Amino acid sequence: MPEAQSSRQDPRRWKKQPVRRTVSQICPPPRRPLTVADIRPGMENERLGVVRDSMFQNPLIVKAELGKPRERSCSLPGIDFNYGLYTRGLDGGVPEAIGHWNVFKPQPTCPHELTRNYITMNRGAVKAGLVTARENFLYRRLNDIRISDQDDRHVKKELPSLPPNMTFGTPTRPSTPFFDLLQHRYQQLWVQEQKDTQKAIKLEKKHKVILGKLYETRSSQLRKYKPPGKPDALWHMPHFQKVRPHLDTFPTEADRQRAFRAHQEEHAVRQGTLRMGNYTHP
C-alpha cells in the first residue's frame, strides 16, 4: 500500500523520458559503397556465383534496400581528406598586410567611339543647300560631328520631382466587406437606386409640357386629300356592246339588286368558292 501511494504521488515516474541521441545519429556520416563483406543473406543485393566489389559500384545493378536510402556507387576518400578548395597563402600573412597594402592599379579603359550627331549634320547640310544622298555623304565626311559624353541631354532625362512622403509600389487591395454581403447591402442599394430612377422619370413626365390637340385646317386637309381617279370601263368588243342578254331571270332590276344584297349578307356563312353552297352552320 505505501508503494502504491508513493507511485501515485510521483508523476515523474510515469512521464516519458526524452530519448538522448548522439551526434552520429543526428548527423550520420555519408554512406560508403557496398562491398562483398556487407552483403548478408536475405538482402536485396545478394547474388549467386562469383561476386566482386565492382558489381556494387554500378548504379544500374545496385538495388535499394528496404527501408534504407539508396547506396551511392562512388567511393569516398579517407578520413584525413579535406573537402573544398585549398588556397595557399602567398600574401605573407599578417605581417605583410600590416607592413604595406597591395593596391590594384586601375586598367586603362579603351576609348569607345562616340555616336554621330546626325541631327546637327543634316541641319547643316540643308543650310548649305545639299539635298542628294551623294552630297550628304561628302558633307558628313568633311564635317564629322559627334555627340560628346558630357552632353547627355539627349540621353538622360530629368527625373520628375516627387513629394518626400510618396510611397512606391502597388496599393493593397481593400478588405472584403463581409458584413455588407451578409446583410444584402448591395441589393438594398440597387433597389433604392431603381426607385430613385423611376421617381425621376415620373417627375420628368409630370413637368413635361403637354401640347394641346392639333386641329386640322383646310390647308392641311387639302394637302392630304387625294382626288379619286375615274375608273376606266371594261373593254368590250365593238360588235357585242349593244347586244342585250338572252336570259334574264329577274322580273325587274329592283329584284335583281335585292337578290344580290341578300347574297352579300349570307356570304360569310355559306360554303364554296363563290359562297353559293350550303350553310356552314345548321
HELIX and SHEET records of a PDB file:
HELIX    1   1 PRO A    2  GLN A    9  1                                   8    
HELIX    2   2 PRO A   11  ARG A   13  5                                   3    
HELIX    3   3 VAL A   23  ILE A   26  1                                   4    
HELIX    4   4 VAL A   36  ASP A   38  5                                   3    
HELIX    5   5 ASP A   53  GLN A   57  5                                   5    
HELIX    6   6 GLY A   93  GLY A   99  1                                   7    
HELIX    7   7 TYR A  118  LYS A  127  1                                  10    
HELIX    8   8 ALA A  133  LEU A  142  1                                  10    
HELIX    9   9 PHE A  178  LEU A  182  1                                   5    
HELIX   10  10 ARG A  185  HIS A  207  1                                  23    
HELIX   11  11 ARG A  218  LYS A  224  1                                   7    
HELIX   12  12 PRO A  238  PHE A  240  5                                   3    
HELIX   13  13 GLU A  253  GLU A  265  1                                  13    
HELIX   14  14 HIS A  267  VAL A  269  5                                   3    
END                                                                             
